[in-house]
Amino acid sequence: MSGAFRIPGAGRLKQAKTARFSFDGQSYAGIEGDTLASALLANGVHLVGRSFKYHRPRGFLSAGAEEPNALVEIRRDAARKTPNVRATVQELYDGLAAQSQNRWPSLAFDVGAVNDIASPLFSAGFYYKTFMWPKAAWKNLYEPKIRAAAGLGVAPDQPDPDHYSARYAHCDVLVLGGGAAGIAAALAAAETGARVILADEQAEFGGSLRFESGAGIDGQDGFAWAQAAVASLKAMDNVRVLSRSTAFGYYAQNFVGLVERVSDHLQNPGRDLPRERLWQVRARRVVLATGAIERHMVFADNDRPGIMLASAARTFLNHYGVAVGRNVGVYTANDSAYAAAIDLKKAGVNVAAIVDLRDNPTGPVIDEARALGIEINFGRAVIRAGGKLRVSSMTVQPKNGGGERIIPVDAILMSAGWTPSVHLFSQSRGKVAFNDETKRFVPGAYAQDCVSVGACNGTDGLSATIDEAYAAGAKAAKDAGAKVAKGTKPKVDASESWSRGMLGAAPGAGPNTTVKAFVDFQNDVTAKDIRQAVHEGMRSIEHVKRFTTNGMATDQGKTSNMHGLVIAAETLGKPIPQVGLTTFRAPYTPVTFGSIVGHARGPLFDPTRKTAIHPWAEAQGAVFEDVGQWKRAWYFPKAGEDIHAAVDRECVTVRKTAGLFDASTLGKIEVVGPDAAKFMELLYTNPWEKLEPGRCRYGIMLREDGFIYDDGVVGRLAPDRFHVTTTTGGAPRVMNHMEDYLQTEFPHLNVWLTSTTEQWAVIAVQGPKSRDIIAPLVAGIDMSDEALPHMSVREGRICGVPTRLFRMSFSGERGFEVNVPADYGQAVWEALWAEGQKHGATAYGTEAMHVLRAEKGYIIVGQDTDGTVTPNDAGLDWAVGKRKTDFVGIRGMARPDLVAKGRKQLVGLKTKDPKVVLEEGAQVVADPKQAVPMTMIGHVTSSYWSENCGRSIALALVADGRDRMGETLYVPMPNGTIEVEVSGMVFFDEKGERLNG
Amino acid sequence: MLLIRCPYCEEERPELEFRNAGEAHIARSANITGESDDDFEKFFFIRSNPKGIIYERWRHMHGCARFFNAVRDTVTDKFIMTYKAGEPKPAKVPGVAK
């Protein structure tokens, strides 16, 4: 048994396979092939949701992706809860569990429905007006309450356990939409041998042939033809057929995003299947065959469950074998609703009456309906629907007023006509044009290599559609480079008639009425709201849209746009094309975050870079910090040590004996070539030509504007070879900066640049015992002070492997940086560590490195500088070649503001209370008694506790800082003002004797 | 995503492989220290920001790594042509009325 409203012999589903499911805890039976919607309707369930704002009871409006009402939550397990699933799209599987949304405590009795009674409070733009006073209530009352009440459905609260895959595809012709038009276009394109992709959002192809019982092609029923045609397409090697695949976005240069729903329709998807697959397709030509969407009639209480589009009722009957009621009424302004009435009548459903707004329409469907004995009322309107949780009657009145008649019904099928689906065309930046005769917006000027065919192009009738689509498919293939082929165009035997309908509010919902005649069901926008928006001053349709929320959210105006536009145009007294359509946005229907993210989550979200020495640090229990993509050892705590204790010990040990530090993340660039020195002269402030091979220099790189961009020690290995180091974070941009100048401004220089950051592992050994630790392992390098003075570099071997050994210091102690090929990094580190252990050396992390360099006043670019600091500001004038005539930044540095008085200069700060450590970023003022807001003259850039100095130390950028030596300044903080004294930047070993100590 | 033709690779490749590098045909003076403040301002800060045809630099970052020049329409985002760095600004741009 699959429901009391299933009609034996109707529809295409095989009765054999029963699927059990639940809705709000109640068990039901459906048939495999059902959607959740058709299965519920088969069981007589119409009430499935509560509306967004007024919490009005809602049922199914449609049978497809345009559904604005029937949004449910599908629960597979605790983590797999998907909100806002359109029940008309969700395929049924055995065991499916769905819940209604936006109601409490139950769907039939919802406390939030009080909003419907209090609706004057919630009219258009209410949130701009109602919750303004008192001011304090916003933060404590309105905002949290509105937040709790707002939104559709409930987001899942656990990580998504499913996985999502992604595919890129290229094709000659991409056909979007698998109805009669799309299939015909795909057939024509495929016959030429062109690579074709045909995609449709539904499980089965056929589009409106699913419900059009009067369509016949090539001697078959229309839907059967569609299945046969798609089967023949699937059999072709040059064709890919994607079902359950929604083209959600049309981007530049025929780049289309589609989401394929791979396993949401399966009972047990299995772990190897992705939930969804994102297709990113680049097509030479795109054929848009996206069809049309039926519009509802805008009349009072047109949202009662049981009131739906005529085409939806036909789909439920002709495809799923389900009657949407036992006694249905029809309200229409065009022919297509007659077909629904005829189909239902023939299936044994009573059709109480057809109410047609038109005065005296004629045509075969009208004759057929009359011949079946259906009551037809021309020139009349349904001005009201009765019932609350389910429609119970329709009130009929002559359209220009007069006596009312109440007709009892349990469903109303409505049709105001068809709106071409120009969403994707509009996303492609095409401009729609208004056809005044048919009152439709259809594709006008194209912006990309695409073509619209069939109903989405405003083409009426099956024959005309197939003719147009077949020709367009063949032309698209030819334009994409395929050869012309002689194919066979499908032959249309029978088709249904189309006629235009009406737009805007129907009688009874016109100006000066206060009824709730819904234009946009999903956003609870009524005809009155649109008029009110215009009356309150909204002139642009874009403003009307935002003020009322008409056509926003997941719906994107599929059913509401044209009605809303026409009501606004009437109220404004302007013709429709002058008011214009709002812009259609991607996505066409909602897209999961999972499908966009794909595999790029967790560890795959962003690459993690680890040095060769990382495993050793990990084994030692190092705590790591993220520096860009790098994991760097931050400190190495011993048992019982917190960060402060560990860093204090590491800092003291380096200055007492020695320390080992993994500096591998430093950026490294090899600058090679006959003009290498000339290139260095142009890219750095320093002079390089006279630097002898084997010597090093601290280099500063500026941008053209004269501000510090990067710094690092550069070793000259040979007249034509420099080993350049950069900051850890700056390596890629420095490389880009160098390449830019080399390729475009100084292409005459014969130089090659190679990034070698990951080729070298770098082990810094710093401290009085550093030479004693390294020397036993080194071969081929004289380690004496005479042969290897501070700031020099030698090539030789260490532990038997090649090394570039730098004598340099970022701690102020005698120091070395051992560069070895990365593959040997850990082995050499372990050998150095073993030597170090004999001398009581420590491993130290980035925190101790920072403290040690700050004790010496060595800056860190990006911490002590911020992109507005010149070499002079940083006290680095000594590093600027005075006799140089050109380098990047030389002119920028001379700009008036950069040489003016009052610039912020880098200085040291000592707190008057040595135990107080300043906060980095804290502001500095000259007079703490001044009124707020105070004049700030600088800020703290680096601040640490220095165990070696026995006090806190800080660096700061302070206006005219170097003229303020010894001055007392103030750092106002929430807990009180801190007194500081301006000092030099060197806090430890001012004379620098320890470099050779 | 745009498709961009790299004039060095002689192939259309997806936008992901490229980085924009600002406006093209703004040459750094060989005698930059001799520039007046006004000239330096024009060179370094002022950009044309047109609606329509723009000449700009791109780098085939994740490809051949070369900088090159492109003509693009800022209204449609369409690339009209690309050419190698150092080549003169094209006198005629295909499909664009002068």
Boltz contact constraints between the chains, C-beta under 6 A:
constraints:
  - contact:
      token1: [A, 252]
      token2: [B, 2]
      max_distance: 6.0
  - contact:
      token1: [A, 252]
      token2: [B, 77]
      max_distance: 6.0
  - contact:
      token1: [A, 253]
      token2: [B, 2]
      max_distance: 6.0
  - contact:
      token1: [A, 253]
      token2: [B, 3]
      max_distance: 6.0
  - contact:
      token1: [A, 255]
      token2: [B, 1]
      max_distance: 6.0
  - contact:
      token1: [A, 704]
      token2: [B, 44]
      max_distance: 6.0
  - contact:
      token1: [A, 743]
      token2: [B, 67]
      max_distance: 6.0
  - contact:
      token1: [A, 743]
      token2: [B, 85]
      max_distance: 6.0
  - contact:
      token1: [A, 744]
      token2: [B, 67]
      max_distance: 6.0
  - contact:
      token1: [A, 744]
      token2: [B, 85]
      max_distance: 6.0
  - contact:
      token1: [A, 745]
      token2: [B, 28]
      max_distance: 6.0
  - contact:
      token1: [A, 890]
      token2: [B, 33]
      max_distance: 6.0
  - contact:
      token1: [A, 891]
      token2: [B, 32]
      max_distance: 6.0
  - contact:
      token1: [A, 891]
      token2: [B, 33]
      max_distance: 6.0
  - contact:
      token1: [A, 891]
      token2: [B, 35]
      max_distance: 6.0
  - contact:
      token1: [A, 891]
      token2: [B, 40]
      max_distance: 6.0
